[in-house]
Amino acid sequence: MDHARPLEEAAEAEPNAVAAERLTFFGDAVTAIAITLLALELPVPDALTTHGVLDQISEERGDYIAFLISFVVIGAHWGGHHRVFRHVDRTRGPLTLLTLGWLLMQILTPFATKVLSADGAFEFRFILYASVQALAGLLFMVMVRQVQAHALYRPGTPPDLFRRAYVGQGALALGFLLSIAAVFAVGDRAYNFWFGVPVAVAVVRRIVRKRREASAARQAEPT
């Protein structure tokens, strides 16, 4: 019997766990920087009167709306990352490289937001922004697949964690992909896909969860 093998596996597990923790912290830090960059890009009113300030805010409302959209979008990306990676305790294969690609999309979001809020060439600006977000969602789904396929998660991880991650990030990516297909047909109404698809998925998930809870309650009733 080889008694050295468990010791070797334990020795490898500790630095691997540290690497996974550092990767998670790095993702949190980069996401926080991306959100900070969003705020730094906001136009600052420089009028000398209240009326003038309000007029400037009204004129630049596109920038403020784009900021709010991107804040919510980055928050959704980070929320999915946080829910999954707090259970990750190992790294393997291309997970680190995939994470860097996902983080690149987060850092590109402030730039894409600035492009989106500018005037002219609406279709191009819209597609650029939507492409960044759709790619972020798709990359994250591949990351989740790596975690699941190679069992890079802690014991006791919720069994439905990965299904929820696929549905949540898949809905986000689907909303942006559909908006790209629709922008030439419906113009700025393609924005509706950014909100409509995730909301619809959330409603469906809620209905399914309630049905499962009701089914479990019926099964638990004494016969």
Backbone hydrogen bonds, N-H to C=O, Kabsch-Sander energy under -0.5 kcal/mol:
donor,donor_aa,acceptor,acceptor_aa,energy
3,H,1,M,-1.0
7,L,3,H,-0.7
8,E,4,A,-2.2
9,E,5,R,-2.6
10,A,6,P,-2.3
11,A,7,L,-2.2
12,E,8,E,-1.9
13,A,9,E,-2.0
14,E,10,A,-1.5
16,N,12,E,-1.4
17,A,13,A,-2.4
18,V,14,E,-2.0
19,A,15,P,-2.3
20,A,16,N,-2.2
21,E,17,A,-2.3
22,R,18,V,-2.6
23,L,19,A,-2.2
24,T,20,A,-2.0
25,F,21,E,-2.5
26,F,22,R,-2.6
27,G,23,L,-2.0
28,D,24,T,-2.1
29,A,25,F,-2.5
30,V,26,F,-2.5
31,T,27,G,-2.1
32,A,28,D,-2.1
33,I,29,A,-2.1
34,A,30,V,-2.3
35,I,31,T,-2.1
36,T,32,A,-2.0
37,L,33,I,-2.6
38,L,34,A,-1.5
39,A,35,I,-1.4
40,L,36,T,-1.9
41,E,37,L,-1.2
41,E,38,L,-0.5
42,L,39,A,-1.4
53,V,49,T,-2.5
54,L,50,T,-2.6
55,D,51,H,-2.2
56,Q,52,G,-2.3
57,I,53,V,-2.5
58,S,54,L,-2.2
59,E,55,D,-2.4
60,E,56,Q,-2.1
61,R,58,S,-1.2
63,D,60,E,-1.1
64,Y,60,E,-1.4
65,I,61,R,-2.7
66,A,62,G,-2.4
67,F,63,D,-2.1
68,L,64,Y,-2.2
69,I,65,I,-2.5
70,S,66,A,-2.5
71,F,67,F,-2.6
72,V,68,L,-2.2
73,V,69,I,-2.5
74,I,70,S,-3.1
75,G,71,F,-2.2
76,A,72,V,-2.2
77,H,73,V,-2.4
78,W,74,I,-3.0
79,G,75,G,-2.6
80,G,76,A,-2.0
81,H,77,H,-2.1
82,H,78,W,-3.2
83,R,79,G,-2.3
84,V,80,G,-1.6
85,F,81,H,-2.9
86,R,82,H,-1.3
87,H,84,V,-1.8
88,V,85,F,-0.6
89,D,152,L,-2.0
90,R,152,L,-1.2
95,L,92,R,-1.6
96,T,93,G,-0.6
98,L,94,P,-2.9
99,T,95,L,-2.3
100,L,96,T,-2.1
101,G,97,L,-1.9
102,W,98,L,-2.4
103,L,99,T,-2.6
104,L,100,L,-2.0
105,M,101,G,-1.4
106,Q,102,W,-1.3
107,I,103,L,-2.4
108,L,104,L,-2.1
109,T,105,M,-0.9
109,T,106,Q,-0.5
111,F,107,I,-0.6
112,A,108,L,-2.9
113,T,109,T,-2.6
114,K,110,P,-2.0
115,V,111,F,-2.3
116,L,112,A,-2.4
117,S,113,T,-1.8
118,A,114,K,-0.5
118,A,115,V,-1.0
125,R,121,A,-2.2
126,F,122,F,-2.9
127,I,123,E,-2.6
128,L,124,F,-2.5
129,Y,125,R,-2.1
130,A,126,F,-2.7
131,S,127,I,-2.6
132,V,128,L,-1.9
133,Q,129,Y,-1.9
134,A,130,A,-2.7
135,L,131,S,-2.5
136,A,132,V,-1.8
137,G,133,Q,-2.2
138,L,134,A,-2.4
139,L,135,L,-2.7
140,F,136,A,-2.1
141,M,137,G,-1.8
142,V,138,L,-1.8
143,M,139,L,-2.2
144,V,140,F,-2.6
145,R,141,M,-2.0
146,Q,142,V,-2.0
147,V,143,M,-2.3
148,Q,144,V,-2.7
149,A,145,R,-3.1
150,H,146,Q,-2.0
151,A,148,Q,-0.9
152,L,147,V,-2.4
154,R,87,H,-2.8
157,T,154,R,-1.3
161,L,158,P,-1.7
164,R,160,D,-2.3
165,A,161,L,-1.9
166,Y,162,F,-2.6
167,V,163,R,-2.3
168,G,164,R,-2.8
169,Q,165,A,-2.5
170,G,166,Y,-1.9
171,A,167,V,-2.3
172,L,168,G,-1.7
173,A,169,Q,-2.6
174,L,170,G,-2.6
175,G,171,A,-2.4
176,F,172,L,-1.6
177,L,173,A,-2.6
178,L,174,L,-2.8
179,S,175,G,-1.5
180,I,176,F,-1.7
181,A,177,L,-1.7
182,A,178,L,-1.6
183,V,179,S,-1.7
185,A,182,A,-1.1
186,V,182,A,-2.7
187,G,183,V,-1.6
189,R,186,V,-1.6
190,A,187,G,-2.0
191,Y,188,D,-1.6
192,N,189,R,-1.8
193,F,190,A,-1.4
194,W,190,A,-0.6
194,W,191,Y,-1.2
195,F,191,Y,-0.8
196,G,192,N,-3.5
197,V,193,F,-1.3
199,V,195,F,-1.8
200,A,196,G,-2.7
201,V,197,V,-2.6
202,A,198,P,-2.4
203,V,199,V,-2.3
204,V,200,A,-2.4
205,R,201,V,-2.9
206,R,202,A,-2.1
207,I,203,V,-2.3
208,V,204,V,-2.7
209,R,205,R,-2.6
210,K,206,R,-2.4
211,R,207,I,-2.2
212,R,208,V,-2.3
213,E,209,R,-2.6
214,A,210,K,-2.4
215,S,211,R,-2.5
216,A,212,R,-2.8
217,A,213,E,-2.2
218,R,214,A,-2.2
219,Q,215,S,-2.1
220,A,216,A,-1.6
221,E,217,A,-0.8
221,E,218,R,-0.6
